[in-house]
């Protein structure tokens, strides 16, 4: 990390300790020595899964969700995603979230990368996973979780991104990855797993 850009923490205060997130206020020293305040949300991290469903006519379809997101008071189109449980690794979380939210299990997986959706005020990171070899099953939604699962073509998703129907940052990032993977511009390292029982 370039030292001439580094900020140094002087002290830290917890402003809110919620069930899901924590809000912090840190006093820091800027690179030129002056003090400043940084307020931010501590988030446990999450995953997003881009599930590729084989299309009998060739190509693929995407498994997507519609979910009401309270902070923006809108139903949002997004890829399946969810936060890491304490001590849970990213791959296990991706398998769990795909199964719980959509009912699908996958036999082939690839980790694409990581995104930081709100770097100015949160520690949140989201690991991006691709899944294929999908088998349908029963959903296991969390209590109080309501969402619709549907499929769309990559072209439909790109049109919704372009037209503003998709505004979720992680799904827009997923669409960028998808576009480059399908065009074979970006390569993925796929690995196989046993189907989930």
Secondary structure as a PSIPRED ss2 file (coil, helix, strand):
# PSIPRED VFORMAT (PSIPRED V4.0)

   1 X C   1.000  0.000  0.000
   2 X C   1.000  0.000  0.000
   3 X H   0.000  1.000  0.000
   4 X H   0.000  1.000  0.000
   5 X H   0.000  1.000  0.000
   6 X C   1.000  0.000  0.000
   7 X C   1.000  0.000  0.000
   8 X E   0.000  0.000  1.000
   9 X E   0.000  0.000  1.000
  10 X E   0.000  0.000  1.000
  11 X E   0.000  0.000  1.000
  12 X E   0.000  0.000  1.000
  13 X E   0.000  0.000  1.000
  14 X E   0.000  0.000  1.000
  15 X E   0.000  0.000  1.000
  16 X E   0.000  0.000  1.000
  17 X E   0.000  0.000  1.000
  18 X C   1.000  0.000  0.000
  19 X C   1.000  0.000  0.000
  20 X C   1.000  0.000  0.000
  21 X C   1.000  0.000  0.000
  22 X E   0.000  0.000  1.000
  23 X E   0.000  0.000  1.000
  24 X E   0.000  0.000  1.000
  25 X E   0.000  0.000  1.000
  26 X E   0.000  0.000  1.000
  27 X E   0.000  0.000  1.000
  28 X E   0.000  0.000  1.000
  29 X E   0.000  0.000  1.000
  30 X C   1.000  0.000  0.000
  31 X C   1.000  0.000  0.000
  32 X C   1.000  0.000  0.000
  33 X C   1.000  0.000  0.000
  34 X C   1.000  0.000  0.000
  35 X E   0.000  0.000  1.000
  36 X E   0.000  0.000  1.000
  37 X E   0.000  0.000  1.000
  38 X E   0.000  0.000  1.000
  39 X E   0.000  0.000  1.000
  40 X E   0.000  0.000  1.000
  41 X E   0.000  0.000  1.000
  42 X E   0.000  0.000  1.000
  43 X C   1.000  0.000  0.000
  44 X C   1.000  0.000  0.000
  45 X C   1.000  0.000  0.000
  46 X E   0.000  0.000  1.000
  47 X E   0.000  0.000  1.000
  48 X E   0.000  0.000  1.000
  49 X E   0.000  0.000  1.000
  50 X E   0.000  0.000  1.000
  51 X E   0.000  0.000  1.000
  52 X E   0.000  0.000  1.000
  53 X E   0.000  0.000  1.000
  54 X E   0.000  0.000  1.000
  55 X C   1.000  0.000  0.000
  56 X C   1.000  0.000  0.000
  57 X C   1.000  0.000  0.000
  58 X C   1.000  0.000  0.000
  59 X C   1.000  0.000  0.000
  60 X E   0.000  0.000  1.000
  61 X E   0.000  0.000  1.000
  62 X E   0.000  0.000  1.000
  63 X E   0.000  0.000  1.000
  64 X E   0.000  0.000  1.000
  65 X E   0.000  0.000  1.000
  66 X E   0.000  0.000  1.000
  67 X E   0.000  0.000  1.000
  68 X E   0.000  0.000  1.000
  69 X E   0.000  0.000  1.000
  70 X H   0.000  1.000  0.000
  71 X H   0.000  1.000  0.000
  72 X H   0.000  1.000  0.000
  73 X C   1.000  0.000  0.000
  74 X E   0.000  0.000  1.000
  75 X E   0.000  0.000  1.000
  76 X E   0.000  0.000  1.000
  77 X E   0.000  0.000  1.000
  78 X E   0.000  0.000  1.000
  79 X C   1.000  0.000  0.000
  80 X C   1.000  0.000  0.000
  81 X E   0.000  0.000  1.000
  82 X E   0.000  0.000  1.000
  83 X E   0.000  0.000  1.000
  84 X C   1.000  0.000  0.000
  85 X C   1.000  0.000  0.000
  86 X C   1.000  0.000  0.000
  87 X C   1.000  0.000  0.000
  88 X C   1.000  0.000  0.000
  89 X C   1.000  0.000  0.000
  90 X H   0.000  1.000  0.000
  91 X H   0.000  1.000  0.000
  92 X H   0.000  1.000  0.000
  93 X H   0.000  1.000  0.000
  94 X H   0.000  1.000  0.000
  95 X H   0.000  1.000  0.000
  96 X H   0.000  1.000  0.000
  97 X H   0.000  1.000  0.000
  98 X H   0.000  1.000  0.000
  99 X H   0.000  1.000  0.000
 100 X H   0.000  1.000  0.000
 101 X H   0.000  1.000  0.000
 102 X H   0.000  1.000  0.000
 103 X C   1.000  0.000  0.000
 104 X C   1.000  0.000  0.000
 105 X E   0.000  0.000  1.000
 106 X E   0.000  0.000  1.000
 107 X E   0.000  0.000  1.000
 108 X E   0.000  0.000  1.000
 109 X E   0.000  0.000  1.000
 110 X E   0.000  0.000  1.000
 111 X E   0.000  0.000  1.000
 112 X E   0.000  0.000  1.000
 113 X E   0.000  0.000  1.000
 114 X E   0.000  0.000  1.000
 115 X E   0.000  0.000  1.000
 116 X C   1.000  0.000  0.000
 117 X C   1.000  0.000  0.000
 118 X C   1.000  0.000  0.000
 119 X C   1.000  0.000  0.000
 120 X C   1.000  0.000  0.000
 121 X C   1.000  0.000  0.000
 122 X E   0.000  0.000  1.000
 123 X C   1.000  0.000  0.000
 124 X C   1.000  0.000  0.000
 125 X C   1.000  0.000  0.000
 126 X E   0.000  0.000  1.000
 127 X E   0.000  0.000  1.000
 128 X E   0.000  0.000  1.000
 129 X E   0.000  0.000  1.000
 130 X E   0.000  0.000  1.000
 131 X E   0.000  0.000  1.000
 132 X E   0.000  0.000  1.000
 133 X E   0.000  0.000  1.000
 134 X E   0.000  0.000  1.000
 135 X E   0.000  0.000  1.000
 136 X C   1.000  0.000  0.000
 137 X C   1.000  0.000  0.000
 138 X C   1.000  0.000  0.000
 139 X C   1.000  0.000  0.000
 140 X C   1.000  0.000  0.000
 141 X C   1.000  0.000  0.000
 142 X C   1.000  0.000  0.000
 143 X C   1.000  0.000  0.000
 144 X C   1.000  0.000  0.000
 145 X C   1.000  0.000  0.000
 146 X C   1.000  0.000  0.000
 147 X E   0.000  0.000  1.000
 148 X E   0.000  0.000  1.000
 149 X E   0.000  0.000  1.000
 150 X E   0.000  0.000  1.000
 151 X E   0.000  0.000  1.000
 152 X E   0.000  0.000  1.000
 153 X E   0.000  0.000  1.000
 154 X H   0.000  1.000  0.000
 155 X H   0.000  1.000  0.000
 156 X H   0.000  1.000  0.000
 157 X H   0.000  1.000  0.000
 158 X H   0.000  1.000  0.000
 159 X H   0.000  1.000  0.000
 160 X H   0.000  1.000  0.000
 161 X H   0.000  1.000  0.000
 162 X H   0.000  1.000  0.000
 163 X H   0.000  1.000  0.000
 164 X C   1.000  0.000  0.000
 165 X C   1.000  0.000  0.000
 166 X C   1.000  0.000  0.000
 167 X C   1.000  0.000  0.000
 168 X C   1.000  0.000  0.000
 169 X H   0.000  1.000  0.000
 170 X H   0.000  1.000  0.000
 171 X H   0.000  1.000  0.000
 172 X H   0.000  1.000  0.000
 173 X H   0.000  1.000  0.000
 174 X H   0.000  1.000  0.000
 175 X H   0.000  1.000  0.000
 176 X H   0.000  1.000  0.000
 177 X H   0.000  1.000  0.000
 178 X H   0.000  1.000  0.000
 179 X H   0.000  1.000  0.000
 180 X H   0.000  1.000  0.000
 181 X H   0.000  1.000  0.000
 182 X H   0.000  1.000  0.000
 183 X C   1.000  0.000  0.000
 184 X C   1.000  0.000  0.000
 185 X C   1.000  0.000  0.000
 186 X C   1.000  0.000  0.000
 187 X C   1.000  0.000  0.000
 188 X C   1.000  0.000  0.000
 189 X C   1.000  0.000  0.000
 190 X C   1.000  0.000  0.000
 191 X E   0.000  0.000  1.000
 192 X E   0.000  0.000  1.000
 193 X C   1.000  0.000  0.000
 194 X C   1.000  0.000  0.000
 195 X C   1.000  0.000  0.000
 196 X C   1.000  0.000  0.000
 197 X C   1.000  0.000  0.000
